[in-house]
Amino acid sequence: MTALGKICILGGGTWGTALAKIVLMNQKKINWFIRRSAQIDGFYKLGHNPDYLPNIKFNLSQIAFYSNIERAIKESDTIIVAIPSPYVKPYFKKIWGNSVFKGKFVVSALKGIIPGENRVMSEFLARNYRIPVENIGVVSGPCHAEEVALERLSFLTVACRDVEKAESLAQAIRSRILHTHVSDDIAGIELAAVLKNIYAIAAGICQGLLYGDNFQAVLMTRCINEMEQFLSGVVPMSRNINQQHYLGDMLVTGYSQFSRNRTFGAMIGKGYSVKSAQLEMEMIAEGYYGAKCIWEMNSRFKTHIPIVNAVYRILYERASAKTEVQRLIEFF
């Protein structure tokens, strides 16, 4: 097994907080980058994240907090990136040069794609920071942060070109509340994580329009077919689309009460404007950015993705949600 060394979490939101809990189930200490010093102060006062998942209590003697991202990376060996995708570029601009990542195992826990780049995190890291592909990993799967906080059994897949590294991390985070698997489909799993958020928005829109469970079941069936077609066109390889990091993650995001993308979509279906829905949620729905990125990417690949296209038109072209869903039914 590959030695992981000191593990660092980048990001102090719900997912970063859940990952910190997951890692500390087995590891004695972690480094944790949180941008705002006031948030770190709140940890010391309360013993939990003052802004997210307050029911997760931490033993602060196990955590070294950093508000400087470059220093946090330098002091660590395995880096798990849990920053919302729209903030990745602004945060990483504070890192000077590529040498800071030399010899590090960098793992993306992003649930989105980098806006403006239309690249998944693994490609962003390889191109912009020259990290060897065998030192880049991904974690993804049906694992809502809120359910981790409640210690409900969850599932994650670790993907890496170096399967030994994937196995090491999978073993390091496996616990009574988390089952893990490994894969080598890095880009496919990343793109599936982007797509499932878009499909959750579609499911939410249909909920807001008062379509019932019967319709949602058919919608989810069409979504997984569309996902498989897109992944086959963009990252052609042999894969079982019914695995937990494809179908499983899509289903939980499309159905769960904890899904912010589904919530965002439901508000759109009920008649909220995009801006008013975003303001009321006060949290990022990654699928909003993902819809534009995938739509733009597909101008090259030209796969048949009518559900993504419908969500894009509703969110970015102010198309009628009701009309777009009616058109989708023709494909069903």
Beta strands, then each sheet from edge to edge (+ up, - down):
strand 1: 7-10
strand 2: 30-33
strand 3: 63-66
strand 4: 78-81
strand 5: 105-108
strand 6: 136-140
strand 7: 154-160
strand 8: 178-183
sheet 1: 3+ 2+ 1+ 4+ 5+ 6+ 7- 8-
end
